[in-house]
Amino acid sequence: MPDTRPDTQFVDGICSACISYAKRKETDWPAREKRLLEILDASHGECIVASSGGKDSTWITLKLLELGAHVTCVTAATCHLTDIGRKNLDNLARYATTIEVSPNKTVRAKLNRLGLQLVGDISWPEHVSIFTVPFRAASQSGISVVFYGENPQEAYGGPTGADAAFELTARWRSEFGGFLGLRPSDMVGKEGITGRDMIDYTLPFNEHTEVKAYFLGQFYQWDSLRNAACAFDHGMKWTLPTPANYWPFENQDNAQTGLHDHLMFRKYGYGRGCAQISVDIRAGRITRAEALEWVRENDGVFPYVYAGVSLHEILRAIELTAQQLYEIMDRFTNHELISETRNYRPILKEFAGAGA
């Protein structure tokens, strides 16, 4: 991982993710499971799983059911659901009650476009809603416990001490919830967006104090490949969404993810594939030399198509032209990190010339 990754600290050349991973050997996992069982007992086994229908939410659901919990899966509808994403959501509904909350799609398209224009992130509204919709559903149904997957700072790196967090608190959401300095209230008044339009992207004043959210990856050692194998055995489908991804079993549901990941590559000099393959290096599944070879060849490849959906289709949905996208990406690209000879200007000019 490069030191340009936000919030990632290095100690003697070792990133915080690798430091956290090494701590797992010293963790008392049985004691943590006991703590989890106490949390479930206090809620009478009733809990909500923040779900996308993917490998992680499938594994979380099945694990909690194994413990005797009464699980309700709550999905904050993704920005541009893929066919395979729909199948996986339906598959998860075979195992637990599911609720899908779909905010106003006209407003969502505006937020996708504004996210791109203002902070270079088409997925800004999705990242915000996944940390609000499950809380709202829990509060409205009288359920006091929500489960998310891994603690991202423990699994992928973050500031010192952040890897120890068990709870997804309001403070954590404010710091790591994907806002990029842009708050839901900042959207009010832009393109006719009202405060009511932003309800699904905000939390009522005291709601987050009534509902507790936990990272299940702090109670059981987090393993994406284990999660994927379990999900596959229980009916989940997957396909490599883009050559820029290393894992074929992640981020299947949102066709806009390819563009989100590509902007990440342009801003910080690493893409989704690099993040995924780094996990496999830590786990000893691949050598760093082998991983670097793959990254140099594939990381940051331009996402003409993602999970079977063309980028032109995505741009039409958010009313953005290819030329406008080109200009936005050029503005957010760190030109000191990204070479113009690789997957950049020549390819994008051809794409922009094709129209939206």
PyMOL commands that set and color helices and strands:
alter all, ss='L'
color gray80, all
select helices_A, chain A and resi 16-26+29-42+55-66+83-92+105-119+124-129+133-141+152-156+162-164+170-176+184-187+190-192+196-201+207-210+216-218+224-233+257-268+272-282+288-298+311-317+322-332+345-353
alter helices_A, ss='H'
color red, helices_A
select strands_A, chain A and resi 10-11+14-15+46-50+70-76+97-101+145-148+212-215+305-306+309-310
alter strands_A, ss='S'
color yellow, strands_A
deselect
rebuild
show_as cartoon
